[in-house]
């Protein structure tokens, strides 16, 4: 389901999850993660027999633990989730990626980008500093690729490749000066159009799906692939095996920064963004992604698109279940963080999840 339906305050409500569905189907379930936002206090551990969270981007234990989990459960059905926070700010200098760095750089980003990249003002920065930040980020992408390769190598080593469905995805992308920002605090395509790669051992061959899909489709689709029956709650996701509706509305919400809430809605080749900010108040944008994939021309005031604007925001209200700003505000209401230690709070601040 869309996030605003299953979060109240800072926590995930008791709800149907992938881990619950697979556990009920007789699968061993385990998760090992290195993102402090996923601490057990937020209720992400629903359905997992084994669940651990490590504190920072340097921690190698998720890679070690997932290898151990695979070893322990190689002879039975399992559902595993391994989460590497990289690539994520702060972008750190990685020895594996020295070849990506421009020699002779002198500046404040020699070893890392700093944790607050989303507050930087690119128009006021030196070009060599912007280039360095991009290079550090590319190094983080390479570092993440190598971590994922370690997982895949373990799957191959254990002889599991031919009977395991593997999904590679993300929760957001990263802006690199598009729309004059760095980071992931806006809902433009550079942030919300993410990788989603599924490897099925029985597939006839590689193919690219042109229809828009979403992470909310993973539960119904993977459960169907595994032949698991479950009582479905009201769901926004679709089962890919049943076909993907071409023009279904897809919502993306920005909920972690209370001063800058927003919701994007994609339907067909049109996209709306509703901004609900403390400083700027409420504003809306409309883009035609077919003609304007970089989202440079806002059509919200165009007389020629008045009917489209009305239709799109009607679809957004319907898909969200009400006014987008009010829906998100209701979802995060009472979201004060009172049940975690100061170390966790500081880690969440450094990652930009709380202000």
C-alpha positions as CSV (number, residue, x, y, z in Angstrom):
1,X,0.0,0.0,0.0
2,X,1.0,3.6,-0.4
3,X,3.1,4.8,2.6
4,X,0.5,7.3,3.9
5,X,-1.9,4.4,4.5
6,X,0.4,2.3,6.7
7,X,2.3,4.9,8.7
8,X,1.0,6.7,11.8
9,X,3.5,9.0,13.3
10,X,7.0,7.6,13.1
11,X,5.9,4.0,12.9
12,X,4.6,1.4,10.5
13,X,1.2,0.1,11.7
14,X,0.4,-3.6,12.2
15,X,-0.3,-4.6,8.6
16,X,0.3,-7.2,5.9
17,X,3.9,-7.3,4.9
18,X,6.1,-9.4,2.6
19,X,7.7,-11.1,5.5
20,X,4.4,-12.0,7.2
21,X,3.0,-13.5,4.0
22,X,6.1,-15.6,3.4
23,X,6.4,-16.7,7.0
24,X,2.8,-17.8,6.9
25,X,3.7,-19.8,3.8
26,X,6.4,-21.8,5.6
27,X,9.4,-19.7,4.6
28,X,12.3,-18.8,7.0
29,X,12.5,-15.0,7.1
30,X,15.4,-12.8,7.9
31,X,16.6,-9.2,7.4
32,X,19.9,-7.5,8.0
33,X,20.1,-3.8,7.3
34,X,22.4,-0.8,7.8
35,X,20.0,2.1,7.9
36,X,19.1,3.5,11.3
37,X,15.7,4.6,10.0
38,X,14.8,0.9,9.9
39,X,15.2,0.3,13.7
40,X,12.9,-2.3,15.2
41,X,11.2,0.5,17.2
42,X,9.6,1.6,13.9
43,X,7.9,-1.8,13.5
44,X,9.6,-2.8,10.2
45,X,10.4,-6.2,11.7
46,X,6.9,-7.5,11.3
47,X,7.1,-11.1,10.1
48,X,10.8,-11.6,10.4
49,X,12.2,-14.3,12.6
50,X,15.6,-12.7,12.4
51,X,16.0,-8.9,12.2
52,X,19.1,-6.8,12.8
53,X,20.0,-3.2,12.1
54,X,23.6,-1.8,12.1
55,X,24.4,1.9,12.5
56,X,26.3,3.3,9.6
57,X,27.4,3.1,6.0
58,X,30.8,1.6,6.8
59,X,29.4,-1.4,8.6
60,X,30.1,-4.6,6.8
61,X,28.0,-6.8,9.1
62,X,24.9,-6.8,6.8
63,X,27.0,-8.5,4.1
64,X,28.4,-11.0,6.6
65,X,25.0,-11.7,8.2
66,X,23.1,-12.3,4.9
67,X,25.8,-14.8,3.9
68,X,25.3,-16.6,7.2
69,X,21.5,-16.6,6.8
70,X,21.8,-18.1,3.3
71,X,24.2,-20.8,4.6
72,X,21.8,-21.7,7.4
73,X,18.7,-21.8,5.2
74,X,20.1,-23.1,1.9
75,X,18.2,-26.3,2.2
76,X,14.8,-24.8,2.9
77,X,12.5,-22.0,1.6
78,X,13.6,-18.6,2.7
79,X,12.7,-14.9,2.2
80,X,15.6,-12.6,2.9
81,X,16.0,-8.8,2.9
82,X,19.4,-7.3,2.9
83,X,19.5,-3.5,2.8
84,X,22.7,-1.5,2.1
85,X,22.3,2.2,2.7
86,X,24.9,3.1,0.1
87,X,24.7,5.1,-2.1
88,X,23.5,7.7,0.4
89,X,24.8,11.0,1.8
90,X,27.4,11.6,3.1
91,X,29.1,10.3,0.0
92,X,32.4,9.0,1.2
93,X,35.7,8.5,-0.6
94,X,36.0,4.8,-1.4
95,X,39.4,3.1,-2.1
96,X,37.6,1.0,-4.8
97,X,36.7,4.2,-6.7
98,X,39.9,6.2,-6.7
99,X,40.0,6.0,-10.5
100,X,36.7,8.0,-10.6
101,X,38.3,11.0,-8.9
102,X,39.8,14.0,-10.7
103,X,43.5,14.3,-9.6
104,X,44.7,17.4,-7.9
105,X,41.4,18.4,-6.2
106,X,41.7,20.9,-3.4
107,X,38.7,21.8,-1.4
108,X,36.4,20.8,1.6
109,X,35.1,17.7,-0.1
110,X,38.4,15.8,-0.3
111,X,37.2,12.8,1.8
112,X,33.4,13.1,1.8
113,X,30.6,15.3,0.8
114,X,29.4,16.2,4.3
115,X,26.1,14.9,5.6
116,X,23.9,17.9,4.8
117,X,24.2,17.9,1.0
118,X,20.4,18.6,0.7
119,X,21.0,22.0,2.2
120,X,23.8,23.0,-0.2
121,X,23.2,25.8,-2.8
122,X,24.7,24.6,-6.1
123,X,24.5,28.0,-7.7
124,X,26.8,29.4,-5.1
125,X,29.3,26.5,-5.2
126,X,32.5,26.1,-7.3
127,X,32.3,23.9,-10.3
128,X,35.2,21.8,-9.1
129,X,33.4,21.2,-5.8
130,X,30.2,20.1,-7.6
131,X,32.3,17.8,-9.8
132,X,33.9,16.3,-6.7
133,X,30.6,15.6,-5.1
134,X,29.4,13.9,-8.2
135,X,32.5,11.8,-8.3
136,X,32.2,10.8,-4.7
137,X,28.6,9.8,-5.3
138,X,29.6,7.7,-8.3
139,X,32.1,6.0,-6.1
140,X,29.3,5.2,-3.6
141,X,27.3,3.6,-6.5
142,X,30.3,1.4,-7.4
143,X,30.8,0.5,-3.7
144,X,27.1,-0.5,-3.5
145,X,27.5,-2.6,-6.7
146,X,30.4,-4.5,-5.2
147,X,28.4,-5.2,-2.0
148,X,25.5,-6.6,-4.0
149,X,28.0,-8.7,-6.0
150,X,29.1,-10.3,-2.7
151,X,25.5,-11.3,-2.1
152,X,25.2,-12.7,-5.6
153,X,28.5,-14.6,-5.3
154,X,27.2,-16.3,-2.2
155,X,24.0,-17.3,-3.9
156,X,26.0,-18.8,-6.7
157,X,28.5,-20.5,-4.3
158,X,25.6,-22.2,-2.5
159,X,24.0,-23.4,-5.7
160,X,20.8,-21.3,-5.1
161,X,20.8,-19.3,-8.3
162,X,18.5,-21.7,-10.2
163,X,15.7,-21.7,-7.6
164,X,15.8,-18.2,-6.1
165,X,13.9,-15.1,-7.3
166,X,16.2,-12.0,-6.8
167,X,14.9,-8.5,-6.6
168,X,17.1,-5.4,-6.7
169,X,15.5,-2.1,-6.0
170,X,15.8,1.2,-4.0
171,X,13.6,3.6,-2.1
172,X,14.8,6.7,-3.9
173,X,17.4,8.1,-6.3
174,X,19.5,11.2,-5.9
175,X,19.5,14.6,-7.5
176,X,22.8,15.9,-8.8
177,X,22.1,19.6,-9.3
178,X,19.0,18.9,-11.4
179,X,16.4,21.5,-10.3
180,X,19.3,23.2,-8.5
181,X,19.5,20.7,-5.6
182,X,21.6,17.8,-4.4
183,X,20.1,14.9,-2.5
184,X,16.6,13.4,-2.4
185,X,14.2,16.0,-0.9
186,X,12.1,16.7,-4.0
187,X,9.8,14.4,-6.0
188,X,11.2,15.1,-9.5
189,X,12.0,12.1,-11.7
190,X,15.7,12.0,-10.9
191,X,14.7,11.1,-7.3
192,X,11.6,8.9,-7.7
193,X,12.4,6.9,-10.9
194,X,14.4,4.1,-9.4
195,X,15.9,0.8,-10.4
196,X,13.7,-2.3,-10.1
197,X,15.3,-5.5,-11.5
198,X,13.8,-8.9,-11.0
199,X,15.7,-12.1,-11.8
200,X,13.5,-15.2,-12.2
201,X,15.3,-18.4,-12.8
202,X,12.5,-19.6,-15.1
203,X,12.5,-16.5,-17.3
204,X,12.9,-17.1,-21.0
205,X,15.4,-14.2,-21.2
206,X,16.0,-10.6,-20.4
207,X,13.3,-8.0,-21.1
208,X,12.5,-4.5,-20.2
209,X,9.0,-3.6,-19.0
210,X,7.9,-0.3,-20.4
211,X,4.8,0.0,-18.2
212,X,5.3,1.9,-15.0
213,X,5.5,-0.3,-11.9
214,X,6.1,0.4,-8.3
215,X,7.6,-1.1,-5.1
216,X,4.0,-1.4,-3.8
217,X,3.6,-4.2,-6.5
218,X,6.2,-6.4,-4.8
219,X,4.0,-8.1,-2.3
220,X,1.2,-9.2,-4.6
221,X,3.6,-10.1,-7.4
222,X,6.2,-12.1,-5.3
223,X,3.5,-13.8,-3.4
224,X,1.9,-14.9,-6.7
225,X,5.2,-16.1,-8.1
226,X,5.8,-18.2,-5.0
227,X,2.2,-19.6,-5.1
228,X,1.3,-18.1,-1.8
229,X,-2.4,-17.4,-0.9
230,X,-3.1,-14.7,1.6
231,X,-6.1,-12.6,2.6
232,X,-5.4,-9.3,1.0
233,X,-6.1,-6.0,2.7
234,X,-7.1,-3.0,0.6
235,X,-4.0,-2.8,-1.7
236,X,-2.7,-0.2,-4.1
237,X,-0.2,-2.6,-5.7
238,X,-1.0,-5.0,-8.6
239,X,0.2,-8.5,-9.4
240,X,2.4,-8.2,-12.5
241,X,1.4,-11.7,-13.5
242,X,-2.2,-10.4,-14.0
243,X,-1.0,-7.6,-16.3
244,X,-0.1,-4.0,-15.6
245,X,-2.8,-1.3,-16.2
246,X,-1.3,1.2,-18.5
247,X,-2.7,4.4,-17.0
248,X,-3.1,3.5,-13.3
249,X,-2.3,6.4,-11.0
250,X,0.9,6.0,-9.0
251,X,1.6,8.1,-5.9
252,X,4.9,9.1,-4.3
253,X,5.0,10.8,-0.9
254,X,7.6,12.8,0.9
255,X,6.9,12.4,4.6
256,X,10.2,12.6,6.5
257,X,10.7,16.4,6.5
258,X,7.7,17.9,8.3
259,X,8.5,21.4,6.9
260,X,8.4,20.2,3.4
261,X,5.7,17.6,2.7
262,X,4.8,16.7,-0.9
263,X,3.0,14.2,-3.0
264,X,3.5,13.4,-6.7
265,X,1.0,11.6,-8.9
266,X,1.8,10.0,-12.2
267,X,-0.9,9.0,-14.6
268,X,-0.2,8.3,-18.2
269,X,2.5,10.8,-19.3
270,X,1.3,13.5,-17.0
271,X,2.6,14.1,-13.5
272,X,1.5,16.5,-10.8
273,X,3.3,17.5,-7.6
274,X,1.5,19.0,-4.6
275,X,3.8,20.9,-2.3
276,X,2.8,21.5,1.3
277,X,5.6,23.6,2.8
278,X,5.8,25.7,6.0
279,X,7.8,28.5,4.2
280,X,6.1,28.6,0.8
281,X,2.7,27.4,1.6
282,X,0.8,25.2,-0.9
283,X,1.6,25.1,-4.5
284,X,1.2,22.7,-7.4
285,X,3.1,21.7,-10.6
286,X,2.1,19.8,-13.7
287,X,4.5,18.2,-16.2
288,X,4.1,16.3,-19.5
289,X,6.8,13.7,-19.2
290,X,6.5,12.7,-22.8
291,X,7.4,16.1,-24.1
292,X,9.4,17.3,-21.1
293,X,11.2,14.3,-19.4
294,X,13.5,16.7,-17.4
295,X,10.5,18.5,-15.9
296,X,11.6,22.0,-16.9
297,X,8.3,23.4,-18.0
298,X,5.5,23.7,-15.4
299,X,2.1,23.7,-17.1
300,X,0.0,24.4,-14.1
301,X,-0.9,28.0,-15.3
302,X,-1.3,27.0,-18.9
303,X,-4.8,27.8,-20.2
304,X,-4.4,25.0,-22.8
305,X,-4.0,22.5,-19.9
306,X,-6.8,23.7,-17.6
307,X,-8.8,20.5,-18.2
308,X,-5.8,18.3,-17.7
309,X,-5.0,20.1,-14.4
310,X,-8.5,19.5,-13.1
311,X,-8.5,15.9,-14.2
312,X,-5.1,15.1,-12.7
313,X,-5.8,16.6,-9.3
314,X,-9.1,14.7,-9.3
315,X,-7.2,11.5,-9.9
316,X,-4.7,12.5,-7.2
317,X,-7.5,13.1,-4.6
318,X,-9.1,9.8,-5.6
319,X,-5.9,7.7,-5.4
320,X,-4.8,9.3,-2.1
321,X,-8.2,9.2,-0.5
322,X,-8.4,12.9,0.1
323,X,-6.5,16.1,-0.1
324,X,-2.8,15.2,-0.5
325,X,-1.5,17.6,2.1
326,X,-4.1,16.7,4.7
327,X,-3.5,13.0,4.0
328,X,0.2,13.2,4.6
329,X,-0.2,15.5,7.6
330,X,-2.6,13.0,9.2
331,X,-0.2,10.1,8.5
332,X,2.7,11.8,10.3
333,X,0.7,13.3,13.1
334,X,2.0,12.5,16.5
335,X,5.3,11.6,15.0
336,X,7.6,12.7,17.8
337,X,10.4,10.2,18.4
338,X,10.5,9.3,22.1
339,X,11.5,5.6,22.3
340,X,15.0,5.5,20.8
341,X,18.4,6.4,22.3
342,X,20.4,9.6,21.6
343,X,22.9,7.7,19.4
344,X,20.0,6.6,17.1
345,X,18.6,10.1,17.0
346,X,21.9,11.6,16.0
347,X,22.3,8.9,13.3
348,X,18.8,9.8,12.0
349,X,19.8,13.5,11.9
350,X,23.0,12.9,10.1
351,X,21.1,11.0,7.4
352,X,18.5,13.8,7.0
353,X,15.5,11.8,8.3
354,X,14.8,14.2,11.2
355,X,15.6,17.8,11.5
